[in-house]
């Protein structure tokens, strides 16, 4: 940061989903630990997600809120909103095996553990298959109604790699389970959110502020009602900034004080 010249790198649109399921220890979430060799957020625990791809703008089978409704919720044009939802669902399937899709607006794939679907995850991740083609050839539609928009974070201007990320939330569909570990991660866990927060506080796990704050906000949320909870939230862009305090630089998080307690 000391050598930053004040020029901000461009941002890339991205999307992520905080997956939730109930447990005796409170709501659990699914986290991936990024490999130490990764250029962005090495060693950090993150939700499944990633950058928007051009193929995410292709036509896909769709059920749930319209592109315009998602655009109003996400604060962007309908085409970009639709692509962000597609990216969130695609990346989550690639990185966890959880699939928010069904044969119609009232169904969801009950089991994604088949070798055929696991191979499709690899093909999607390698860019050898578009998500639209994946859904289309199986007669599936994306269930956008199973997602809720939760937050909008923008990487600080001084970072060399920057993302304009929409955070979604969703309960894991009944019967589905996570698959094999994706290549960008060296560990994946389902863990009670309360336990995750304690491990981060104790220095036993590392998270970027957006992931940490999202976990803190979700720690008491019932997974079955998380989409309804999301619908009541105000979403505005959050971009932490550097501030000079008596000659020392600190990262100012504009919602940190709001989320304490």
Secondary structure as a PSIPRED ss2 file (coil, helix, strand):
# PSIPRED VFORMAT (PSIPRED V4.0)

   1 X C   1.000  0.000  0.000
   2 X C   1.000  0.000  0.000
   3 X C   1.000  0.000  0.000
   4 X C   1.000  0.000  0.000
   5 X C   1.000  0.000  0.000
   6 X C   1.000  0.000  0.000
   7 X C   1.000  0.000  0.000
   8 X C   1.000  0.000  0.000
   9 X C   1.000  0.000  0.000
  10 X C   1.000  0.000  0.000
  11 X E   0.000  0.000  1.000
  12 X E   0.000  0.000  1.000
  13 X E   0.000  0.000  1.000
  14 X E   0.000  0.000  1.000
  15 X E   0.000  0.000  1.000
  16 X E   0.000  0.000  1.000
  17 X E   0.000  0.000  1.000
  18 X E   0.000  0.000  1.000
  19 X E   0.000  0.000  1.000
  20 X E   0.000  0.000  1.000
  21 X E   0.000  0.000  1.000
  22 X C   1.000  0.000  0.000
  23 X C   1.000  0.000  0.000
  24 X C   1.000  0.000  0.000
  25 X C   1.000  0.000  0.000
  26 X C   1.000  0.000  0.000
  27 X C   1.000  0.000  0.000
  28 X E   0.000  0.000  1.000
  29 X E   0.000  0.000  1.000
  30 X E   0.000  0.000  1.000
  31 X E   0.000  0.000  1.000
  32 X E   0.000  0.000  1.000
  33 X E   0.000  0.000  1.000
  34 X E   0.000  0.000  1.000
  35 X C   1.000  0.000  0.000
  36 X C   1.000  0.000  0.000
  37 X C   1.000  0.000  0.000
  38 X C   1.000  0.000  0.000
  39 X C   1.000  0.000  0.000
  40 X C   1.000  0.000  0.000
  41 X C   1.000  0.000  0.000
  42 X C   1.000  0.000  0.000
  43 X C   1.000  0.000  0.000
  44 X C   1.000  0.000  0.000
  45 X E   0.000  0.000  1.000
  46 X E   0.000  0.000  1.000
  47 X C   1.000  0.000  0.000
  48 X E   0.000  0.000  1.000
  49 X E   0.000  0.000  1.000
  50 X E   0.000  0.000  1.000
  51 X E   0.000  0.000  1.000
  52 X C   1.000  0.000  0.000
  53 X C   1.000  0.000  0.000
  54 X H   0.000  1.000  0.000
  55 X H   0.000  1.000  0.000
  56 X H   0.000  1.000  0.000
  57 X H   0.000  1.000  0.000
  58 X C   1.000  0.000  0.000
  59 X C   1.000  0.000  0.000
  60 X C   1.000  0.000  0.000
  61 X C   1.000  0.000  0.000
  62 X E   0.000  0.000  1.000
  63 X E   0.000  0.000  1.000
  64 X C   1.000  0.000  0.000
  65 X C   1.000  0.000  0.000
  66 X C   1.000  0.000  0.000
  67 X H   0.000  1.000  0.000
  68 X H   0.000  1.000  0.000
  69 X H   0.000  1.000  0.000
  70 X H   0.000  1.000  0.000
  71 X H   0.000  1.000  0.000
  72 X H   0.000  1.000  0.000
  73 X H   0.000  1.000  0.000
  74 X H   0.000  1.000  0.000
  75 X C   1.000  0.000  0.000
  76 X C   1.000  0.000  0.000
  77 X C   1.000  0.000  0.000
  78 X H   0.000  1.000  0.000
  79 X H   0.000  1.000  0.000
  80 X H   0.000  1.000  0.000
  81 X H   0.000  1.000  0.000
  82 X H   0.000  1.000  0.000
  83 X H   0.000  1.000  0.000
  84 X H   0.000  1.000  0.000
  85 X H   0.000  1.000  0.000
  86 X H   0.000  1.000  0.000
  87 X H   0.000  1.000  0.000
  88 X H   0.000  1.000  0.000
  89 X H   0.000  1.000  0.000
  90 X H   0.000  1.000  0.000
  91 X H   0.000  1.000  0.000
  92 X H   0.000  1.000  0.000
  93 X H   0.000  1.000  0.000
  94 X H   0.000  1.000  0.000
  95 X H   0.000  1.000  0.000
  96 X H   0.000  1.000  0.000
  97 X C   1.000  0.000  0.000
  98 X C   1.000  0.000  0.000
  99 X C   1.000  0.000  0.000
 100 X C   1.000  0.000  0.000
 101 X E   0.000  0.000  1.000
 102 X E   0.000  0.000  1.000
 103 X C   1.000  0.000  0.000
 104 X C   1.000  0.000  0.000
 105 X C   1.000  0.000  0.000
 106 X C   1.000  0.000  0.000
 107 X C   1.000  0.000  0.000
 108 X C   1.000  0.000  0.000
 109 X C   1.000  0.000  0.000
 110 X C   1.000  0.000  0.000
 111 X C   1.000  0.000  0.000
 112 X C   1.000  0.000  0.000
 113 X C   1.000  0.000  0.000
 114 X C   1.000  0.000  0.000
 115 X H   0.000  1.000  0.000
 116 X H   0.000  1.000  0.000
 117 X H   0.000  1.000  0.000
 118 X H   0.000  1.000  0.000
 119 X H   0.000  1.000  0.000
 120 X H   0.000  1.000  0.000
 121 X H   0.000  1.000  0.000
 122 X H   0.000  1.000  0.000
 123 X H   0.000  1.000  0.000
 124 X H   0.000  1.000  0.000
 125 X H   0.000  1.000  0.000
 126 X C   1.000  0.000  0.000
 127 X C   1.000  0.000  0.000
 128 X C   1.000  0.000  0.000
 129 X C   1.000  0.000  0.000
 130 X C   1.000  0.000  0.000
 131 X H   0.000  1.000  0.000
 132 X H   0.000  1.000  0.000
 133 X H   0.000  1.000  0.000
 134 X H   0.000  1.000  0.000
 135 X H   0.000  1.000  0.000
 136 X H   0.000  1.000  0.000
 137 X C   1.000  0.000  0.000
 138 X C   1.000  0.000  0.000
 139 X C   1.000  0.000  0.000
 140 X C   1.000  0.000  0.000
 141 X E   0.000  0.000  1.000
 142 X E   0.000  0.000  1.000
 143 X E   0.000  0.000  1.000
 144 X H   0.000  1.000  0.000
 145 X H   0.000  1.000  0.000
 146 X H   0.000  1.000  0.000
 147 X C   1.000  0.000  0.000
 148 X E   0.000  0.000  1.000
 149 X E   0.000  0.000  1.000
 150 X E   0.000  0.000  1.000
 151 X E   0.000  0.000  1.000
 152 X E   0.000  0.000  1.000
 153 X E   0.000  0.000  1.000
 154 X E   0.000  0.000  1.000
 155 X C   1.000  0.000  0.000
 156 X C   1.000  0.000  0.000
 157 X C   1.000  0.000  0.000
 158 X C   1.000  0.000  0.000
 159 X C   1.000  0.000  0.000
 160 X C   1.000  0.000  0.000
 161 X C   1.000  0.000  0.000
 162 X E   0.000  0.000  1.000
 163 X E   0.000  0.000  1.000
 164 X E   0.000  0.000  1.000
 165 X E   0.000  0.000  1.000
 166 X E   0.000  0.000  1.000
 167 X E   0.000  0.000  1.000
 168 X E   0.000  0.000  1.000
 169 X E   0.000  0.000  1.000
 170 X E   0.000  0.000  1.000
 171 X E   0.000  0.000  1.000
 172 X C   1.000  0.000  0.000
 173 X C   1.000  0.000  0.000
 174 X C   1.000  0.000  0.000
 175 X C   1.000  0.000  0.000
 176 X C   1.000  0.000  0.000
 177 X C   1.000  0.000  0.000
 178 X C   1.000  0.000  0.000
 179 X C   1.000  0.000  0.000
 180 X C   1.000  0.000  0.000
 181 X C   1.000  0.000  0.000
 182 X C   1.000  0.000  0.000
 183 X C   1.000  0.000  0.000
 184 X C   1.000  0.000  0.000
 185 X E   0.000  0.000  1.000
 186 X E   0.000  0.000  1.000
 187 X E   0.000  0.000  1.000
 188 X E   0.000  0.000  1.000
 189 X E   0.000  0.000  1.000
 190 X E   0.000  0.000  1.000
 191 X E   0.000  0.000  1.000
 192 X E   0.000  0.000  1.000
 193 X H   0.000  1.000  0.000
 194 X H   0.000  1.000  0.000
 195 X H   0.000  1.000  0.000
 196 X H   0.000  1.000  0.000
 197 X H   0.000  1.000  0.000
 198 X H   0.000  1.000  0.000
 199 X H   0.000  1.000  0.000
 200 X H   0.000  1.000  0.000
 201 X H   0.000  1.000  0.000
 202 X C   1.000  0.000  0.000
 203 X C   1.000  0.000  0.000
 204 X C   1.000  0.000  0.000
 205 X C   1.000  0.000  0.000
 206 X C   1.000  0.000  0.000
 207 X C   1.000  0.000  0.000
 208 X C   1.000  0.000  0.000
 209 X H   0.000  1.000  0.000
 210 X H   0.000  1.000  0.000
 211 X H   0.000  1.000  0.000
 212 X H   0.000  1.000  0.000
 213 X H   0.000  1.000  0.000
 214 X H   0.000  1.000  0.000
 215 X H   0.000  1.000  0.000
 216 X H   0.000  1.000  0.000
 217 X H   0.000  1.000  0.000
 218 X H   0.000  1.000  0.000
 219 X C   1.000  0.000  0.000
 220 X C   1.000  0.000  0.000
 221 X C   1.000  0.000  0.000
 222 X C   1.000  0.000  0.000
 223 X H   0.000  1.000  0.000
 224 X H   0.000  1.000  0.000
 225 X H   0.000  1.000  0.000
 226 X H   0.000  1.000  0.000
 227 X H   0.000  1.000  0.000
 228 X H   0.000  1.000  0.000
 229 X H   0.000  1.000  0.000
 230 X H   0.000  1.000  0.000
 231 X H   0.000  1.000  0.000
 232 X C   1.000  0.000  0.000
 233 X C   1.000  0.000  0.000
 234 X C   1.000  0.000  0.000
 235 X C   1.000  0.000  0.000
 236 X C   1.000  0.000  0.000
 237 X E   0.000  0.000  1.000
 238 X E   0.000  0.000  1.000
 239 X C   1.000  0.000  0.000
 240 X C   1.000  0.000  0.000
 241 X E   0.000  0.000  1.000
 242 X E   0.000  0.000  1.000
 243 X E   0.000  0.000  1.000
 244 X E   0.000  0.000  1.000
 245 X E   0.000  0.000  1.000
 246 X C   1.000  0.000  0.000
 247 X C   1.000  0.000  0.000
 248 X E   0.000  0.000  1.000
 249 X E   0.000  0.000  1.000
 250 X E   0.000  0.000  1.000
 251 X E   0.000  0.000  1.000
 252 X E   0.000  0.000  1.000
 253 X C   1.000  0.000  0.000
 254 X C   1.000  0.000  0.000
 255 X C   1.000  0.000  0.000
 256 X H   0.000  1.000  0.000
 257 X H   0.000  1.000  0.000
 258 X H   0.000  1.000  0.000
 259 X H   0.000  1.000  0.000
 260 X C   1.000  0.000  0.000
 261 X C   1.000  0.000  0.000
